[in-house]
Amino acid sequence: MSLHRGVVERQKAIEEVFEQLFSVLLCSGKTVEDVRTTANSCIESARKALEARENIEDGDAQDFGSILRTWHRHAKYLTPDGFPRPLRLGGRNGLRALVGQYYPQSQIDEILSALMSAGLIKVTKGSLWTPTGRYAVFPRLTGQLLEHLSEGVSRLVETVIGNVTTDNKEEVLFERSAKVRQFPVGAATEFREFTNSQAVAFLGAVDDWMEARADSAKGKRGRKCTAGVFTFAFMDKLGCGIGSRRRRQPMKRSSR
């Protein structure tokens, strides 16, 4: 595929994403002028973020899940019966040391505050800390969750564009979906329970596989990159939302 065609396809895909997201804002009650103001504000924020990119430290909301996973899996953080051990704040195997495995020292206090604010950890008797769950499920929109959301959208766009513009089919990444248009609303609870259990099994298997290979590559030469998957389920909310309007003709997709 020519470089020009790849650029054109990428532009079309990004424009379609913007159109869908602007539709969500309009459906939520925003006026056209409100949406224009939001768009201009986002453009300015993106410009500033690009200028400051070299100063951004590693670490994101995904690492919240890594902290909880380590707490639930690694022997030094487990009780004799296999449950997460209550941790003191300090010490060699304390909570600060656990967080420090995924975030720089300068961010530990900030991350601890974010974990508490999100309800992912709690303090117990004797000033010991425990996780409230096995996975990082955020109960409300936080800065970390918004970053996670934006990365998920951008990663999906990258994958779709990469899949339709590559000439090497061995480079195609997993990107699939399943949708039923006449799903009974009364089965919503079953849908949530079923998809949650399937997602946990899938993500757990993928996560274990990636972690094993990352651990085996530690200390070895060779290029490294970020790899992963995002999963989510969806269900209509009273009529107005992404995909509720008639979509224009989508990009031509290569058969896979």
C-alpha positions as CSV (number, residue, x, y, z in Angstrom):
1,M,0.0,0.0,0.0
2,S,1.3,3.4,-0.9
3,L,2.3,5.9,1.8
4,H,-0.3,8.4,0.5
5,R,-3.1,5.9,0.7
6,G,-2.2,5.0,4.2
7,V,-2.3,8.6,5.2
8,V,-5.7,9.1,3.6
9,E,-7.1,6.0,5.3
10,R,-5.8,7.2,8.7
11,Q,-7.3,10.6,8.2
12,K,-10.7,9.1,7.3
13,A,-10.7,6.9,10.4
14,I,-9.8,9.7,12.7
15,E,-12.5,12.0,11.3
16,E,-15.1,9.2,11.8
17,V,-14.0,8.9,15.4
18,F,-14.4,12.6,16.0
19,E,-17.8,12.6,14.3
20,Q,-19.1,9.9,16.6
21,L,-17.7,11.5,19.7
22,F,-19.2,14.9,18.8
23,S,-22.5,13.1,18.2
24,V,-22.4,11.8,21.8
25,L,-21.9,15.4,23.1
26,L,-24.8,16.7,21.0
27,C,-27.0,13.8,22.2
28,S,-26.1,14.7,25.8
29,G,-27.7,18.1,25.4
30,K,-24.7,20.2,24.4
31,T,-25.2,22.9,21.7
32,V,-23.2,23.1,18.5
33,E,-21.4,26.1,20.0
34,D,-20.6,24.1,23.2
35,V,-19.1,21.3,21.1
36,R,-17.0,23.8,19.1
37,T,-15.7,25.2,22.3
38,T,-14.9,21.7,23.6
39,A,-13.1,20.8,20.4
40,N,-11.0,24.0,20.5
41,S,-10.1,23.4,24.1
42,C,-9.1,19.8,23.3
43,I,-6.9,20.9,20.5
44,E,-5.1,23.4,22.7
45,S,-4.6,20.7,25.4
46,A,-3.2,18.3,22.8
47,R,-0.8,21.0,21.6
48,K,0.5,21.6,25.2
49,A,0.7,17.8,25.8
50,L,2.9,17.3,22.7
51,E,5.2,20.1,23.8
52,A,5.6,18.6,27.3
53,R,5.8,15.0,26.2
54,E,9.5,14.6,26.9
55,N,8.8,15.5,30.5
56,I,6.1,13.0,31.1
57,E,7.1,10.1,33.5
58,D,6.2,6.5,32.9
59,G,3.2,5.0,34.7
60,D,-0.5,5.1,34.0
61,A,-3.8,3.8,35.3
62,Q,-3.1,0.3,33.9
63,D,-0.4,0.0,36.5
64,F,-3.1,0.3,39.2
65,G,-4.2,-3.1,38.0
66,S,-0.6,-4.3,38.1
67,I,-0.3,-3.3,41.7
68,L,-3.4,-5.3,42.7
69,R,-2.4,-8.3,40.6
70,T,1.0,-8.5,42.3
71,W,-0.7,-8.1,45.7
72,H,-3.0,-11.1,44.9
73,R,-0.3,-13.3,43.2
74,H,3.2,-12.9,44.5
75,A,4.1,-15.1,47.4
76,K,5.6,-12.4,49.6
77,Y,2.3,-10.5,49.5
78,L,0.2,-13.5,50.4
79,T,-1.0,-15.0,53.6
80,P,-0.4,-18.8,54.2
81,D,-3.9,-19.5,52.9
82,G,-3.3,-17.5,49.7
83,F,-5.1,-14.2,50.3
84,P,-3.6,-10.7,50.0
85,R,-1.6,-10.0,53.1
86,P,-2.4,-6.7,54.9
87,L,0.6,-4.4,54.4
88,R,2.2,-1.8,56.5
89,L,2.8,1.5,54.7
90,G,6.6,1.3,54.9
91,G,9.2,-1.4,55.0
92,R,10.9,-3.7,52.5
93,N,7.6,-5.4,51.6
94,G,5.3,-2.6,52.5
95,L,2.7,-0.9,50.4
96,R,5.0,2.0,49.4
97,A,7.5,-0.6,48.1
98,L,4.8,-2.4,46.2
99,V,3.7,0.8,44.5
100,G,7.3,1.7,43.8
101,Q,7.6,-1.4,41.6
102,Y,5.4,0.4,39.0
103,Y,5.8,4.1,39.7
104,P,8.8,6.4,40.3
105,Q,9.6,7.4,43.9
106,S,8.4,10.9,43.2
107,Q,4.9,9.7,42.4
108,I,4.3,7.2,45.3
109,D,2.4,9.6,47.6
110,E,0.3,10.8,44.6
111,I,-0.5,7.2,43.6
112,L,-1.4,6.1,47.1
113,S,-3.8,9.1,47.3
114,A,-5.3,8.1,44.0
115,L,-5.7,4.5,45.1
116,M,-7.5,5.6,48.2
117,S,-9.7,8.1,46.4
118,A,-10.7,5.4,43.9
119,G,-11.6,3.0,46.7
120,L,-9.1,0.4,45.5
121,I,-7.3,0.2,48.9
122,K,-8.4,0.7,52.5
123,V,-6.8,0.9,55.9
124,T,-7.7,-1.6,58.6
125,K,-7.0,-2.0,62.3
126,G,-3.4,-1.6,63.2
127,S,-2.8,0.8,60.3
128,L,-2.5,-2.1,57.9
129,W,-3.6,-1.7,54.3
130,T,-5.6,-4.2,52.1
131,P,-6.9,-4.2,48.6
132,T,-10.7,-3.9,48.2
133,G,-10.8,-6.1,45.1
134,R,-8.7,-8.1,42.7
135,Y,-9.0,-5.7,39.8
136,A,-8.8,-1.9,39.3
137,V,-12.4,-1.0,38.8
138,F,-12.9,2.8,39.1
139,P,-16.2,3.8,40.8
140,R,-16.1,7.3,39.2
141,L,-14.3,9.4,36.6
142,T,-10.8,10.2,37.8
143,G,-7.8,11.7,36.0
144,Q,-6.3,8.2,35.8
145,L,-9.5,6.7,34.4
146,L,-9.8,9.5,31.8
147,E,-6.2,8.8,30.7
148,H,-7.1,5.1,30.5
149,L,-10.2,5.9,28.4
150,S,-8.3,8.1,26.0
151,E,-5.6,5.5,25.5
152,G,-8.1,2.9,24.8
153,V,-9.7,5.0,22.1
154,S,-6.4,5.9,20.5
155,R,-5.1,2.3,20.6
156,L,-8.2,1.0,18.9
157,V,-7.9,3.6,16.1
158,E,-4.2,2.7,15.7
159,T,-5.0,-1.1,15.5
160,V,-7.8,-0.6,13.0
161,I,-5.8,1.7,10.8
162,G,-2.8,-0.5,11.0
163,N,-4.8,-3.6,10.0
164,V,-6.4,-2.0,6.9
165,T,-3.3,-0.3,5.7
166,T,-0.7,-3.0,6.0
167,D,0.4,-5.1,3.0
168,N,1.8,-7.8,5.4
169,K,-1.1,-9.8,6.8
170,E,1.2,-11.3,9.4
171,E,1.3,-7.9,11.1
172,V,-2.5,-7.8,11.5
173,L,-3.5,-7.5,15.2
174,F,-6.6,-9.0,16.9
175,E,-9.6,-6.6,16.5
176,R,-13.1,-8.2,16.5
177,S,-16.5,-7.4,17.8
178,A,-19.9,-9.1,18.4
179,K,-23.2,-7.2,18.3
180,V,-26.9,-8.1,18.4
181,R,-29.4,-5.5,17.5
182,Q,-32.5,-7.1,19.0
183,F,-31.1,-8.1,22.4
184,P,-33.8,-8.4,25.2
185,V,-33.3,-5.6,27.8
186,G,-34.5,-8.1,30.4
187,A,-31.3,-10.1,29.9
188,A,-29.1,-7.1,30.8
189,T,-28.0,-8.5,34.1
190,E,-27.1,-11.9,32.6
191,F,-25.2,-10.1,29.8
192,R,-23.1,-8.2,32.3
193,E,-22.3,-11.2,34.4
194,F,-21.4,-13.4,31.4
195,T,-19.2,-10.8,29.7
196,N,-17.5,-9.9,32.9
197,S,-16.6,-13.5,33.6
198,Q,-15.4,-14.2,30.1
199,A,-13.4,-10.9,30.0
200,V,-11.6,-11.8,33.3
201,A,-10.6,-15.2,32.0
202,F,-9.4,-13.8,28.7
203,L,-7.5,-10.9,30.2
204,G,-6.0,-13.1,32.9
205,A,-4.6,-15.5,30.3
206,V,-3.2,-12.7,28.1
207,D,-1.7,-10.9,31.1
208,D,0.0,-14.0,32.4
209,W,1.4,-14.8,28.9
210,M,2.8,-11.2,28.5
211,E,4.2,-11.0,32.0
212,A,6.0,-14.3,31.6
213,R,7.7,-13.1,28.4
214,A,8.5,-9.7,29.9
215,D,10.1,-11.3,32.9
216,S,12.2,-13.6,30.7
217,A,13.5,-10.6,28.7
218,K,14.6,-8.6,31.8
219,G,18.3,-7.8,31.6
220,K,18.6,-9.0,28.1
221,R,19.4,-6.9,25.1
222,G,16.8,-6.3,22.4
223,R,14.2,-3.7,21.6
224,K,11.2,-3.4,23.9
225,C,7.7,-2.0,23.3
226,T,4.3,-1.7,24.9
227,A,1.8,-4.4,24.0
228,G,-1.6,-5.2,25.4
229,V,-5.3,-5.5,24.8
230,F,-8.4,-3.5,25.8
231,T,-11.8,-5.2,26.3
232,F,-15.2,-3.7,27.0
233,A,-18.8,-4.5,26.6
234,F,-21.6,-2.0,25.6
235,M,-25.3,-1.7,25.7
236,D,-27.6,1.1,24.5
237,K,-28.8,3.8,26.9
238,L,-32.3,5.0,25.8
239,G,-31.7,5.8,22.2
240,C,-29.0,8.3,21.6
241,G,-25.3,7.3,21.4
242,I,-22.5,6.0,19.3
243,G,-23.9,3.8,16.5
244,S,-27.6,4.9,17.0
245,R,-27.7,7.0,13.9
246,R,-27.3,5.7,10.4
247,R,-23.6,5.6,9.6
248,R,-22.1,6.6,6.4
249,Q,-20.3,4.0,4.3
250,P,-17.4,2.6,6.3
251,M,-13.8,2.2,5.1
252,K,-13.3,-0.8,2.9
253,R,-11.8,-3.5,5.1
254,S,-9.4,-6.1,3.9
255,S,-10.7,-9.6,4.4
256,R,-9.0,-11.3,7.4
